[in-house]
Amino acid sequence: MLQYTIRKLLAAIPIVFAITIIVFTILHMTPGDPIRILIGFGVGGYAGGDVDDSMIEVLRAKWGLDQPLHIQYVKWLGNIVRGDMGNSIRFRSPVWPLIKARLLPTILLALVGYGIAILLAFPLGVISALRQNSIVDYFSTGFSLFGLSMPVFWLGLMLILLFSVRWGLLPTSGMNGWKTFVMPGFVLGFSLAGGLTRMIRSSLLEVLRQDYVNTARAKGLAERIVIVKHAFRNAAIPVVTIFGLNLAYILSGSVLIETVFAWPGLGRLVFQSLGNRDYPVVQAIVLLGAVVVIFANLTTDLVYGFIDPRIRYE
């Protein structure tokens, strides 16, 4: 398993390298001048009317934006290798402290969303598989389709309209106390639960038709033991895959959720930085997200071997 892990990590290096090239190129090709945006905010004592074109060129040279694109990329990549993510153009401070301050809120929101998704998806998926074509099964199917098709920003706005504006039960934004986790956590968990419910149902249905499950029942084992010990464990591999893939969804979908609820996480920071053309911040967060997703997929592959002993890594 150690050799397999090392090979996977080595194979991930060119993937991360390709991601950095794509993101760096696309960001620097998008319209908008970060220096003019910086001046528009009046950051660093500069005001739009007091800065002429020569001063703009000086500021652009200060941030290295006057150099050719490939030279900017090589310098940025060299700094990343040394552990330096650069300085934010908008906030005029190192990038890593900005990311570090926003990382914990995103992780906490992801944990709450995962918890809600598990509480919703597992009972519905298992019961609908055991009672196929029943009312519960139809309800589960409708729930999963609704969760998959519902835009998270629309659901978030509807929850704010009902629970905050009309009823005044929950705060609309920020992270201050457990109540602020309820609506964004539910929106994230609800969107995750749709696909997870569908996967649990279909995977468990396929396993329940296998001969070894019928053999276990023929031996007189209790239905609970047959489901938990024999069926569900073998049906867990596709479910684990979904969990690993959902990490990428959380990193991308949280942009909308954190923006709607003004959540102080990485998603909102990405949204703000894109609007400000704050290249160093966006590049660092995308790079961090790519590394997290790669490690999540590797962890998922390793978990397969613990779930199913027949899987061997060579």
C-alpha positions in Angstrom: 0.0 0.0 0.0 2.9 2.4 0.7 4.3 2.0 -2.8 0.8 2.6 -4.2 0.4 5.8 -2.2 3.8 7.0 -3.3 2.9 6.4 -7.0 -0.4 8.2 -6.6 1.3 11.2 -5.0 3.9 11.3 -7.7 1.2 11.1 -10.4 -0.6 14.0 -8.7 2.4 16.4 -9.2 1.8 17.0 -13.0 -1.9 17.3 -12.3 -1.3 20.1 -9.8 1.2 21.7 -12.2 -1.3 21.7 -15.0 -4.0 23.2 -12.8 -1.6 26.0 -11.8 -0.9 26.8 -15.5 -4.6 26.8 -16.5 -5.8 28.9 -13.5 -2.9 31.4 -13.8 -3.5 31.9 -17.5 -7.3 32.3 -17.3 -7.1 34.7 -14.4 -4.6 37.0 -16.1 -6.6 36.9 -19.4 -9.8 38.1 -17.8 -10.7 41.8 -18.3 -9.9 44.2 -15.5 -6.9 45.8 -14.1 -6.2 45.0 -10.4 -4.2 48.2 -10.0 -7.1 50.4 -11.2 -9.4 48.5 -8.9 -7.0 49.0 -6.0 -7.0 52.7 -6.7 -10.7 52.7 -6.9 -10.9 51.4 -3.4 -8.5 54.1 -2.2 -6.2 51.4 -0.7 -2.8 52.6 0.5 -3.8 56.3 0.4 -4.3 56.4 -3.4 -7.3 58.1 -4.9 -8.5 57.8 -8.5 -8.2 61.5 -9.2 -4.7 61.8 -7.7 -3.1 59.0 -9.8 -2.0 59.4 -13.4 -0.9 56.8 -15.9 2.7 57.0 -14.8 1.9 56.3 -11.2 -0.3 53.3 -12.4 2.7 52.0 -14.3 4.9 52.3 -11.2 2.3 50.4 -9.1 2.0 47.8 -11.8 5.8 47.3 -11.8 5.8 47.2 -8.0 3.4 44.2 -8.1 5.3 42.6 -11.1 2.3 42.9 -13.4 4.3 44.7 -16.1 6.4 41.6 -16.8 5.5 38.9 -19.4 2.9 36.4 -18.4 5.4 33.4 -18.4 7.8 35.3 -16.2 5.1 36.1 -13.7 4.1 32.5 -13.6 7.7 31.2 -13.1 8.2 33.7 -10.2 4.9 32.8 -8.6 5.5 29.1 -8.9 9.0 29.5 -7.4 7.5 31.3 -4.5 4.9 28.6 -4.0 7.6 25.9 -3.9 9.4 27.9 -1.2 6.1 28.2 0.8 5.4 31.8 -0.1 1.9 32.4 -1.5 2.6 36.1 -2.2 0.8 39.2 -1.1 -2.8 40.2 -1.6 -3.2 43.2 -4.0 -6.5 44.2 -2.4 -5.7 43.7 1.3 -2.0 44.5 1.0 -1.0 41.6 3.3 0.4 38.1 2.9 -2.0 35.6 1.4 -1.6 32.7 3.8 -2.9 34.5 6.9 -6.0 35.6 4.9 -6.6 32.0 3.9 -5.8 30.6 7.4 -8.4 33.0 8.9 -11.1 31.8 6.5 -10.2 28.1 6.5 -11.9 27.2 9.8 -15.3 28.7 9.0 -15.4 26.7 5.7 -14.3 23.5 7.5 -17.0 24.0 10.2 -19.7 24.7 7.6 -18.6 21.6 5.6 -18.8 19.4 8.8 -22.3 20.7 9.5 -23.4 20.2 5.9 -22.0 16.6 5.9 -23.7 15.8 9.2 -27.1 17.0 7.9 -26.6 15.1 4.6 -25.8 11.9 6.5 -28.9 12.3 8.7 -31.1 12.9 5.7 -29.7 10.5 3.1 -28.8 7.3 5.0 -32.3 6.6 6.5 -34.1 7.6 3.3 -31.7 5.6 1.0 -31.7 2.4 3.1 -35.5 2.4 3.7 -36.3 3.1 0.1 -34.1 0.2 -1.0 -35.7 -2.1 1.5 -39.2 -1.0 0.5 -38.9 -0.6 -3.2 -41.9 0.9 -5.0 -43.5 1.9 -1.7 -44.6 5.4 -0.7 -41.3 5.9 1.2 -39.4 4.9 -2.0 -41.4 7.4 -4.1 -40.8 10.1 -1.5 -37.1 9.3 -1.4 -36.8 9.5 -5.2 -38.6 12.8 -5.3 -36.4 14.1 -2.4 -33.2 13.2 -4.2 -34.3 14.7 -7.5 -35.4 17.9 -5.7 -32.1 18.1 -3.9 -30.1 17.6 -7.1 -32.0 20.1 -9.1 -32.5 22.9 -6.5 -30.2 25.9 -7.0 -28.4 26.5 -3.6 -28.6 30.3 -3.9 -32.4 30.2 -4.5 -32.9 27.8 -1.5 -30.7 30.0 0.7 -32.7 33.2 -0.3 -36.0 31.5 0.4 -34.8 30.4 3.9 -33.6 33.9 4.6 -37.0 35.3 3.5 -38.9 32.9 5.7 -36.8 32.3 8.8 -35.1 35.7 9.1 -37.2 38.4 7.3 -40.7 37.1 8.0 -40.4 35.1 11.2 -37.2 36.6 12.7 -36.0 33.2 14.1 -32.5 33.0 12.6 -29.8 35.5 11.7 -29.2 36.2 8.1 -25.4 36.4 7.9 -22.1 36.0 9.7 -20.7 33.3 12.0 -21.7 34.1 15.6 -23.3 31.2 17.6 -25.0 28.0 16.6 -28.0 29.7 15.0 -25.8 31.1 12.2 -24.9 27.5 11.2 -28.5 26.4 10.7 -29.5 27.9 7.4 -26.2 27.6 5.5 -25.5 24.2 6.9 -29.0 23.0 5.9 -28.6 24.3 2.4 -25.3 22.6 1.9 -26.5 19.4 3.5 -29.7 19.3 1.5 -27.8 19.7 -1.8 -25.4 16.9 -0.8 -28.2 14.6 0.5 -29.9 14.4 -2.9 -27.1 12.6 -4.7 -26.1 10.6 -1.7 -29.7 9.3 -1.2 -29.9 8.2 -4.8 -26.5 6.5 -4.6 -27.3 4.6 -1.3 -30.6 3.4 -2.7 -29.2 2.1 -6.1 -26.1 0.6 -4.6 -28.0 -1.2 -1.8 -30.6 -2.5 -4.3 -27.9 -4.0 -6.5 -26.3 -5.8 -3.5 -29.6 -7.1 -2.1 -30.1 -9.1 -5.3 -26.8 -10.9 -5.0 -26.6 -14.6 -4.2 -24.6 -14.3 -1.0 -27.4 -12.1 0.5 -30.0 -14.7 -0.3 -27.7 -17.4 1.2 -27.3 -15.4 4.4 -31.1 -15.1 4.7 -31.5 -18.8 4.0 -29.2 -19.6 6.9 -31.7 -18.0 9.2 -29.8 -14.8 10.0 -31.8 -11.8 11.2 -32.7 -9.3 8.6 -30.8 -6.6 10.5 -27.6 -8.6 10.5 -28.0 -9.4 6.8 -28.4 -5.8 5.9 -25.7 -4.3 8.2 -23.0 -7.0 8.0 -23.4 -8.4 4.5 -25.3 -6.0 2.3 -24.4 -2.5 3.4 -20.7 -3.1 3.7 -20.5 -4.2 0.1 -22.7 -1.4 -1.0 -20.5 1.2 0.7 -17.8 1.6 -1.9 -19.9 3.8 -4.3 -21.1 5.8 -1.3 -17.5 6.4 -0.2 -16.7 7.6 -3.7 -19.5 10.1 -3.5 -18.2 11.4 -0.2 -14.8 12.0 -1.8 -16.2 13.7 -4.8 -18.3 16.0 -2.6 -15.2 17.6 -1.3 -14.8 19.3 -4.7 -18.5 20.3 -4.6 -18.1 21.9 -1.2 -15.1 23.9 -2.3 -17.0 25.1 -5.4 -20.6 25.2 -4.1 -19.7 27.0 -0.9 -18.9 30.1 -3.0 -22.6 30.6 -3.6 -23.7 29.5 -0.1 -21.1 31.7 1.7 -21.9 34.6 -0.5 -25.6 34.4 0.1 -25.2 34.1 3.9 -22.1 36.4 4.1 -20.2 33.5 5.6 -16.6 34.4 6.5 -15.1 31.4 4.6 -12.9 30.6 1.7 -15.8 30.7 -0.8 -16.7 34.3 0.0 -13.0 35.2 -0.1 -12.7 33.8 -3.6 -15.8 35.7 -4.7 -14.4 39.0 -3.4 -11.0 38.3 -4.8 -12.3 37.5 -8.3 -14.2 40.8 -8.3 -11.1 42.7 -7.2 -8.8 40.8 -9.7 -6.7 39.8 -6.6 -4.7 37.2 -8.5 -2.5 35.9 -5.7 -5.4 35.1 -3.4 -7.5 33.3 -6.1 -4.5 31.3 -7.3 -3.6 30.2 -3.8 -7.1 29.1 -2.9 -7.5 27.2 -6.2 -4.2 25.5 -5.7 -5.2 24.6 -2.1 -8.5 23.2 -3.3 -6.8 21.1 -6.0 -4.4 19.6 -3.4 -7.3 18.9 -1.0 -9.3 17.1 -3.7 -6.3 15.0 -4.8 -5.7 13.9 -1.3 -9.4 13.2 -0.8 -9.4 11.0 -3.8 -6.3 9.2 -2.6 -7.8 8.7 0.8 -11.0 7.3 -0.8 -8.9 4.8 -2.8 -7.2 3.6 0.4 -10.5 3.3 2.3 -11.7 0.9 -0.4 -9.2 -1.7 0.8 -10.5 -1.5 4.4 -14.1 -1.9 3.2 -13.5 -4.7 0.7 -10.5 -6.9 1.6 -10.6 -8.3 -2.0 -9.2 -5.0 -3.2 -5.4 -5.2 -3.4 -3.0 -2.4 -4.2 0.0 -3.4 -6.3 
